[in-house]
Amino acid sequence: MAEVGIIYHCEGAGHAMRMLAIAERLDDKGVDIEMTGGGPGERFLEMRDLSDYTPTVTNMRGRFEKNKFKALFYIFSDPLDRLRDLRHWIREENPDVLVTDDVLGLIAAFLEDKKFYTVTHVSRDVPESTLEGWMTWAVNKLVSRKNEEMFYCTIWDGLKPEGAKQVGPLAPKGSERQDLDFDILFVPTKASEMEEEITEELEGYDVKMVGSEDWETQRSLQPFISEADVVICAGYSTMMEAAVAGTSCIMIPQTSEQNGIADILSDYEGFKTYSGDLEKDISSVGEPQQRPNGAETIASFLAEE
């Protein structure tokens, strides 16, 4: 395969990291890659000299939090602007195939008549919201008829969309070894409103908090996740990295999708939803089964195409 174009969803840095996990493995196999997506994840591309085009980003959750009425004007304009930009990028780069976890990336690939592959972890039964679940089902149904393969990247077994190829969770490579000495890694997200409460409960523990004043942006969280005894997070990307590392995880779900994931993973050893008593959760979470990295599976599949 001559060149793979990778488009990641722009709302949250985790999407960039999971797609970078695939990009790293493709690069190891001698496959040329180009990547774009914009948003919070762009800084991780810049650290790898992969960022040379920034498309319009969509952030409807953030817009509604700031001004619900004003956000209504952006419901269509932001996605349309992003779709335009992604189509422009595809025409400029002209990759042989595209891989994306972004719905607008999928639409852009289809409109540009490109061969494309889908990366997802959401099926109808995952979101807590019934409406969101059926919307997910409709998107997956439409996409499955057009893409070459849908990679369903999960910690759990089953629930995969019809026709999807289920693979393991995605995690990037670890960066250079760090001098690490702590017990708990706390990874708050912008969607989380519990940062202050959790920080207070963690007093007395040896903690590293991503995004704190003494935190320096890292190429990868994987060395920190591997070193930690417990990871506390809301985002599924961090949960996937914890599963690959075999690190216990306390989940603090905030969105419908995250709540659904937490419900599923509550049946798996090593994953526990925050109960309101963090000390009790940490002592009882158990140790998860270490999962194989799905990024290697996807990269090997693409490299042989």
C-alpha positions in Angstrom: 0.0 0.0 0.0 1.6 3.3 -1.1 -0.1 5.9 1.2 -2.8 5.9 3.9 -4.6 9.1 4.9 -5.8 9.2 8.5 -8.6 11.5 9.7 -9.4 11.6 13.4 -12.4 13.0 15.2 -11.6 16.5 16.6 -13.6 16.6 19.8 -11.1 15.4 22.4 -7.5 14.5 22.2 -8.2 10.8 22.8 -9.4 10.3 19.2 -6.0 11.6 17.9 -4.1 9.3 20.2 -6.0 6.2 19.1 -5.5 7.0 15.4 -1.9 7.8 16.1 -1.6 4.3 17.5 -2.5 2.9 14.1 -0.3 5.5 12.3 2.7 4.4 14.3 2.3 0.8 13.4 1.8 1.6 9.7 5.0 3.6 9.8 6.8 0.7 11.3 5.6 -1.4 8.3 7.0 1.1 5.8 3.6 2.5 4.9 3.5 6.3 4.1 0.9 8.2 6.1 -0.7 11.6 6.2 -2.9 12.7 9.1 -5.3 15.5 10.0 -8.1 16.3 12.3 -7.5 19.5 14.2 -8.8 20.2 17.7 -7.1 19.3 21.0 -5.3 16.3 19.5 -3.4 18.4 17.0 -0.5 19.1 19.5 0.3 15.4 19.4 0.6 15.5 15.7 2.9 18.6 15.9 5.2 16.7 18.3 5.6 14.1 15.6 5.9 16.6 12.7 2.7 15.2 11.2 0.6 18.4 11.3 0.5 20.6 8.2 -3.2 21.2 7.7 -5.9 22.1 10.2 -9.5 21.7 9.2 -12.4 23.4 10.9 -13.3 21.7 14.2 -16.8 20.9 15.5 -17.4 21.3 19.2 -21.2 21.5 19.7 -21.0 20.5 23.4 -18.7 23.4 24.1 -20.8 25.8 22.1 -24.0 24.8 23.9 -22.3 25.2 27.2 -21.3 28.8 26.3 -24.6 29.9 24.6 -27.4 27.5 23.7 -29.1 30.0 21.3 -26.0 31.0 19.5 -24.9 27.4 19.2 -28.0 26.7 17.0 -26.4 28.8 14.2 -23.4 26.5 14.2 -25.3 23.2 14.0 -25.0 23.1 10.3 -22.2 25.6 9.5 -19.4 24.0 11.5 -20.0 20.4 10.1 -20.3 21.8 6.6 -17.1 23.8 6.9 -15.3 20.8 8.3 -16.6 18.6 5.5 -15.4 21.1 3.0 -11.9 21.3 4.6 -11.6 17.5 4.8 -12.5 17.1 1.1 -9.9 19.7 0.2 -7.3 17.8 2.3 -8.2 14.5 0.6 -7.8 16.1 -2.9 -4.5 17.7 -2.0 -2.9 14.6 -0.4 -4.7 12.1 -2.7 -4.0 9.1 -0.4 -4.6 5.6 -1.8 -7.0 4.8 1.1 -8.4 6.6 4.1 -8.9 5.4 7.7 -11.1 7.5 10.0 -13.1 7.5 13.2 -14.8 10.8 12.2 -18.3 10.6 10.6 -17.5 13.7 8.6 -14.3 12.0 7.5 -16.3 9.1 6.3 -18.7 11.3 4.3 -15.7 13.2 2.8 -14.1 9.9 1.7 -17.3 8.8 0.1 -17.9 12.1 -1.7 -14.3 12.0 -2.9 -14.8 8.5 -4.1 -12.0 7.1 -2.0 -11.6 3.6 -0.6 -12.0 4.0 3.2 -11.9 2.0 6.4 -13.8 2.9 9.6 -12.6 2.8 13.2 -15.3 2.8 15.9 -16.1 1.5 19.4 -19.8 2.4 19.4 -22.7 0.2 18.4 -26.4 0.6 19.0 -26.2 -1.1 22.5 -23.4 1.1 23.9 -24.9 4.6 24.5 -27.1 5.0 27.5 -29.5 7.2 25.5 -31.9 5.1 23.3 -32.0 7.9 20.7 -28.2 8.0 20.5 -28.1 4.3 20.3 -30.5 4.2 17.3 -28.7 7.1 15.6 -25.4 5.1 16.0 -27.1 2.0 14.5 -28.3 4.1 11.5 -24.8 5.6 10.9 -23.1 2.2 11.2 -25.6 0.6 8.9 -25.0 3.2 6.2 -21.2 3.1 6.6 -21.0 -0.6 6.5 -22.4 -0.7 3.0 -19.7 1.7 1.7 -16.5 1.1 3.6 -14.0 -1.7 3.0 -13.9 -2.7 6.6 -15.3 -1.5 9.9 -12.8 -2.1 12.8 -14.7 -2.4 16.1 -12.0 -1.6 18.8 -13.2 -2.7 22.2 -12.2 -4.0 25.6 -15.3 -6.0 25.8 -16.5 -9.0 23.7 -19.6 -8.9 21.4 -22.0 -6.1 20.7 -20.3 -5.4 17.4 -22.2 -3.9 14.5 -23.2 -6.3 11.8 -20.3 -7.0 9.5 -17.7 -5.3 11.6 -14.3 -6.8 12.4 -13.8 -6.8 16.2 -10.2 -6.1 17.3 -8.6 -5.2 20.6 -8.4 -1.7 22.2 -6.1 0.8 20.7 -3.0 2.3 22.5 -0.1 4.3 21.1 3.5 3.4 21.8 5.2 4.5 25.0 7.6 7.4 24.6 11.1 7.4 26.1 11.3 5.9 29.6 10.4 8.4 32.3 11.6 8.5 35.9 8.2 7.7 37.3 7.2 7.2 40.9 3.5 7.4 41.7 0.5 5.2 42.4 -2.4 6.8 40.7 -2.8 8.6 37.4 -5.8 11.0 37.2 -6.9 12.0 33.7 -9.7 14.6 33.9 -11.5 15.7 30.7 -13.1 18.9 29.7 -16.5 17.1 29.9 -15.9 16.3 33.6 -17.3 18.5 36.3 -15.8 16.4 39.1 -12.1 17.4 39.0 -12.1 19.3 42.3 -14.0 16.6 44.1 -11.8 13.8 42.9 -8.6 15.8 43.6 -9.7 16.3 47.2 -10.5 12.6 47.6 -7.0 11.8 46.3 -5.2 13.7 49.0 -2.9 11.3 50.8 -2.2 9.2 47.6 0.9 9.6 45.4 -0.9 11.0 42.3 0.0 12.4 38.9 -2.7 14.5 37.3 -2.7 15.1 33.6 -3.1 18.8 32.8 -2.1 20.0 36.3 0.4 22.9 36.8 3.4 20.6 37.1 2.4 18.4 34.1 4.3 18.6 30.9 2.6 17.5 27.7 3.8 14.1 26.7 4.0 12.4 23.3 2.2 9.4 24.9 0.5 8.6 28.2 1.3 5.0 27.8 4.4 4.9 30.1 2.4 6.7 32.8 -0.6 4.4 32.4 1.7 1.3 32.5 3.4 2.6 35.6 0.3 3.5 37.6 -1.5 1.0 39.9 -4.8 2.7 39.1 -6.0 5.1 36.4 -8.9 7.4 37.1 -10.6 8.7 33.9 -13.8 9.4 31.9 -12.6 8.9 28.4 -12.7 5.6 26.5 -9.3 6.2 24.9 -7.6 6.2 28.3 -9.6 3.1 29.3 -8.3 1.3 26.1 -4.7 2.3 27.0 -5.3 0.9 30.5 -6.6 -2.3 29.1 -3.5 -2.8 26.9 -1.2 -2.0 29.8 -3.1 -4.2 32.3 -3.7 -1.3 34.6 -6.8 -1.0 36.9 -9.3 1.7 36.0 -11.8 3.8 38.0 -14.3 5.2 35.5 -16.1 8.5 35.9 -18.5 8.6 33.0 -20.0 11.9 32.0 -21.7 11.4 28.7 -24.4 8.9 27.4 -21.7 7.0 25.6 -19.3 6.9 28.6 -22.1 5.8 30.9 -22.9 2.9 28.5 -19.3 1.9 28.3 -19.0 1.9 32.1 -22.1 -0.3 32.4 -20.5 -2.8 30.0 -17.1 -2.8 31.6 -18.6 -3.2 35.1 -18.7 -6.9 34.3 -15.0 -7.0 33.6 -12.4 -7.4 36.4 -10.2 -4.3 36.8 -12.8 -1.8 35.7 -15.1 -0.1 38.3 -17.4 2.9 38.1 -16.8 5.6 40.7 -19.2 5.0 43.6 -18.7 8.3 45.5 -16.2 6.6 47.8 -12.8 6.7 45.9 -10.8 5.0 48.6 -13.2 2.0 48.6 -13.2 1.9 44.8 -9.4 1.9 44.6 -9.0 -0.9 47.1 -11.6 -3.1 45.4 -11.1 -2.5 41.7 -9.0 -5.6 41.0 -6.6 -6.2 38.2 -7.7 -6.4 34.5 -6.8 -9.0 32.0 -4.2 -7.4 29.7 -5.6 -7.0 26.2 -3.7 -7.2 22.9 -3.3 -3.9 21.1 -5.8 -3.6 18.2 -3.6 -1.0 16.5 -1.2 -3.8 15.4 -4.1 -5.8 14.0 -5.4 -2.9 12.0 -2.0 -1.9 10.7 -1.2 -5.4 9.6 -4.5 -5.7 7.9 -4.0 -2.4 6.0 -0.4 -3.1 5.1 -1.4 -6.4 3.4 -4.2 -4.7 1.3 
